[in-house]
Amino acid sequence: MPDPQRAAILSRITTWTTGVGGTTDADAAELTDAQLQVIRYAAGAFASSYSY
């Protein structure tokens, strides 16, 4: 994802997490990266289970 788009997304996540619960220790980049790792792992597992 392009850096300007990533920055906008992280800003929105930070705004949302602080707006919902006041202050938060959650790091938007860490939350986003963790989810992407799960999706990439699942996609890799799916792709390796099929032979074309």
C-alpha positions, 0 to 999 in steps of 0.5 A: 500500500502506498505510504500516503494511503497507509498514513491516512489509514493509520490516522483514521484508526488512531482517531477511532481508537482514541475516540471510542475509548479515550486514551489507548495504548494500541499502536495503529501500525502494529494493529494493522501489520498484525492483521496483514500478517494473518491474511498473508499467512492464510493466503500463502497456505491457501495457495500452497494447498492448490496445484494448478 
